[in-house]
Structures are given as C-alpha cells and as structure tokens.
Amino acid sequence: MKATESDRGDTLIAVPAKVTDKLYMLALNDLPEARAKNLELLERQWIDLPISYQDGTRALLTLEKGEDGERVFNQAIQAWASDDLARTDGGNAQ
C-alpha cells in the first residue's frame, strides 16, 4: 500500500495463498497490532500488486483506489468493525 504512486510502499501483514493457478487469496493477520497496522495501510490511495509469471518473469501492477475504490474499502472496513462488535456482544468481551 502506498500514499503516492511513486512511493515504495509497505506490505500488508498477511499470508498469501494460491487457491488455483488463476485464483489467489490474501488472508490479513488478525493479531491486534497487525490489524491496527493493516487498517492504517488500507487508508492509503495506491496499491501495488506484484505478479510472478510461470516463466519466472515478474511485473508490478499499480492501482489507484479513486473515489469508488475508497468508498468500497471504507464499506468493507466498517463491515469488519461491525462483525467484531457483534462477536464481542456489542463491545463487551465474553
């Protein structure tokens, strides 16, 4: 995740997993420190996606969230926060 297009960026704290040859998943770490760092990183506007091809060559796809992307990210983060509150009975740990 990057603040500007030319930044080097920082990696999310996560575990990538290959599901199939054409489908990958990124599982964000759930430890409190990692969650806080990931939420901070997800606020940034630019995303770098490193790509490794089967022939060994690599590429870097850089995307800007834009207005629609920012809205989608915010909705997802709000849903995660709502789910967290529901699991702890309105914020009271069980």
trRosetta pair geometry for C-beta under 8 A, 3 or more apart (Angstrom, degrees):
i j d omega theta_ij theta_ji phi_ij phi_ji
1 9 5.8 162 73 -158 27 101
1 10 6.0 -28 57 63 80 76
1 11 8.0 136 11 -112 74 13
1 12 6.5 78 -17 -56 109 87
1 41 4.1 129 49 174 146 93
1 42 6.5 -106 -106 -80 157 32
1 44 4.2 127 161 53 103 132
1 46 7.1 132 -168 81 50 60
1 47 6.1 -21 -107 -103 62 64
1 48 7.8 -140 -65 20 19 79
2 5 7.0 101 111 -106 136 16
2 7 4.0 167 -158 71 106 115
2 8 7.4 177 -109 77 112 26
2 9 3.7 -65 -71 -87 93 97
2 10 7.7 147 -81 14 54 62
2 44 5.7 164 77 159 20 138
2 45 7.5 -57 91 66 66 65
2 46 3.9 -37 71 80 97 114
2 47 7.4 -163 22 -67 84 19
2 48 6.3 66 -17 -22 119 102
2 62 7.9 -21 32 -144 140 106
3 7 5.4 86 45 -31 76 158
3 44 5.1 -92 -78 -136 51 105
3 45 6.7 57 -158 27 36 90
3 46 7.0 -13 66 24 10 105
4 7 4.8 115 55 -22 76 100
4 45 7.6 30 -88 60 33 113
4 46 6.5 16 136 -5 10 141
5 46 5.5 176 -88 -106 48 151
5 62 6.3 89 -150 156 84 140
5 64 7.0 -40 -80 -73 100 106
7 46 7.0 147 43 62 108 138
9 44 7.8 147 -129 132 86 161
9 46 7.1 -110 -91 98 117 105
9 48 5.4 -166 25 7 171 127
10 41 5.7 -118 85 -114 111 120
11 14 7.9 -129 159 30 88 89
12 26 7.1 66 81 167 138 131
12 28 6.4 -68 163 -112 123 90
12 38 5.3 56 -151 -123 91 94
12 41 5.7 -173 -93 97 73 150
12 42 7.6 52 -103 -62 116 85
13 28 7.1 68 83 -159 68 70
13 29 4.4 -54 126 23 100 129
13 31 8.0 -71 130 48 140 101
13 34 4.0 -122 100 -149 146 102
13 37 5.8 65 -7 83 126 125
13 38 5.6 -105 39 -60 89 101
14 26 5.0 34 149 177 146 92
14 27 5.8 161 -165 80 89 43
14 28 4.8 -49 -98 -101 104 44
14 29 6.0 -135 -87 -19 42 77
14 38 7.3 94 -51 -107 97 130
15 26 7.5 159 76 -157 39 52
15 27 4.9 -15 58 60 91 101
15 29 7.3 99 -17 -67 87 80
16 24 6.2 -5 -171 179 99 116
16 25 7.3 152 -158 83 52 48
16 26 5.3 -24 -101 -102 69 75
16 27 7.9 -179 -85 20 20 71
17 24 6.8 158 82 -161 46 68
17 25 4.8 -16 61 63 98 95
17 26 7.6 178 19 -82 73 29
17 27 6.6 34 -5 -8 117 107
18 21 7.7 24 -178 -94 114 28
18 23 7.8 111 -169 86 54 56
18 24 5.6 -38 -107 -106 51 83
19 23 4.3 -50 68 105 115 102
19 24 6.3 -177 9 -101 87 23
19 25 5.5 75 -42 -15 114 105
20 23 4.4 46 39 34 93 100
28 34 7.5 164 169 140 79 110
28 35 7.5 86 145 -104 115 65
28 38 5.3 95 -157 -154 121 165
29 34 3.6 -46 96 144 121 157
29 35 7.2 -125 99 -53 74 61
29 38 7.0 171 50 -38 82 136
30 34 7.1 27 44 76 11 120
30 35 6.3 25 -154 -62 36 110
31 34 4.4 76 61 14 90 111
31 35 6.7 -160 84 -13 40 87
32 35 5.7 -53 -143 34 28 113
32 36 6.5 28 159 -19 63 105
33 36 5.9 -54 -151 34 30 111
33 37 6.5 26 153 -15 64 108
34 37 5.7 -56 -147 40 32 110
34 38 6.0 31 156 -19 67 109
35 38 5.8 -57 -143 39 28 110
35 39 6.2 29 158 -20 64 106
36 39 5.9 -55 -148 35 27 110
36 40 6.5 30 152 -19 61 106
37 40 5.6 -56 -153 35 32 114
37 41 6.3 29 152 -17 66 107
38 41 5.6 -55 -145 39 33 111
38 42 6.1 34 156 -23 67 107
39 42 5.7 -52 -142 35 30 112
39 43 7.2 41 154 -30 58 97
39 77 6.7 104 -132 -138 94 124
40 43 6.2 -53 -167 16 32 114
41 44 5.9 -38 -173 5 49 115
42 73 6.0 -178 168 -172 102 123
42 77 6.6 157 111 -76 142 124
44 47 7.9 139 98 -67 100 62
45 64 5.9 2 153 -153 94 81
45 65 5.2 -118 -155 23 58 107
45 70 7.5 -22 -116 -79 78 106
46 62 6.4 -5 -173 -172 107 96
46 63 7.0 156 -156 82 59 46
46 64 5.6 -33 -100 -101 73 64
46 65 7.4 -114 -71 -11 27 82
47 62 7.2 158 82 -155 49 49
47 63 4.7 -15 61 62 99 97
47 64 7.8 176 19 -87 77 18
47 65 7.0 93 -15 -59 107 79
48 60 5.7 -18 -164 -172 103 104
48 61 7.2 141 -160 76 50 49
48 62 5.3 -19 -101 -100 71 76
48 63 8.0 179 -80 21 26 71
49 60 7.3 149 73 -162 46 52
49 61 4.4 -18 61 64 100 102
49 62 7.8 -170 21 -75 70 30
49 63 7.0 30 -6 -2 108 111
50 58 6.7 -13 -173 -171 93 112
50 59 7.7 155 -160 84 49 46
50 60 5.6 -25 -104 -106 62 75
50 61 8.0 -166 -76 23 15 73
51 58 6.5 153 84 -160 58 60
51 59 4.5 -12 61 61 111 90
51 60 7.2 -169 18 -81 82 26
51 61 6.1 58 -22 -12 119 104
52 56 7.6 -25 -171 -144 91 26
52 57 7.9 162 -155 89 51 38
52 58 5.3 -23 -102 -104 64 87
53 56 6.9 -32 78 38 80 22
53 57 4.8 2 43 63 122 82
53 58 7.0 -155 10 -82 80 34
53 59 7.3 57 -30 -3 104 100
63 69 7.8 167 145 -111 112 164
64 69 7.5 163 126 40 52 151
65 69 3.3 -152 -171 102 69 126
65 70 5.0 98 133 -56 128 68
65 73 6.4 -40 -141 -12 137 135
66 69 4.8 90 52 15 75 106
66 70 6.8 -134 95 -10 36 90
67 70 5.8 -54 -149 32 26 113
67 71 6.6 26 153 -18 61 105
68 71 5.7 -55 -153 34 33 112
68 72 6.5 31 151 -18 67 106
69 72 5.6 -54 -147 36 34 111
69 73 6.2 34 155 -18 67 105
70 73 5.9 -54 -147 37 29 110
70 74 6.3 29 155 -18 64 108
71 74 5.8 -57 -148 38 29 111
71 75 6.4 30 154 -20 64 106
72 75 5.7 -54 -148 35 30 112
72 76 6.4 30 154 -18 64 105
73 76 5.8 -56 -150 36 31 110
73 77 6.3 28 154 -17 66 107
74 77 5.8 -55 -145 38 31 110
74 78 6.3 32 155 -19 65 107
75 78 5.8 -55 -147 38 30 111
75 79 6.4 32 153 -20 64 106
76 79 5.7 -54 -149 35 32 112
76 80 6.5 33 152 -20 65 103
77 80 5.7 -50 -149 34 34 112
77 81 6.4 33 152 -18 64 105
78 81 5.6 -54 -148 37 33 112
78 82 6.3 35 152 -20 66 105
79 82 5.6 -52 -146 36 32 113
79 83 6.3 34 153 -20 64 105
80 83 5.7 -55 -150 36 31 113
80 84 6.4 35 151 -23 64 104
81 84 5.6 -50 -150 32 33 114
81 85 6.6 32 153 -17 64 103
82 85 5.8 -54 -151 36 33 110
82 86 6.4 33 151 -20 66 106
83 86 5.6 -54 -147 36 32 112
83 87 6.4 32 154 -20 65 106
84 87 5.9 -57 -151 35 30 110
84 88 6.6 5 158 1 64 110
85 88 6.2 -72 -147 49 30 95
85 90 6.0 21 172 -127 94 26
85 91 5.5 -18 -137 -55 88 74
86 89 7.8 34 -175 -75 31 26
86 90 7.8 33 -101 -57 35 46
88 91 5.7 43 101 -112 117 13
88 92 6.3 168 148 63 87 33
88 93 5.3 -39 -154 -91 107 49
88 94 6.7 -163 -149 -8 52 84
89 92 5.1 -52 90 63 101 89
89 93 7.9 141 40 -113 99 6
89 94 5.7 94 0 -56 127 105
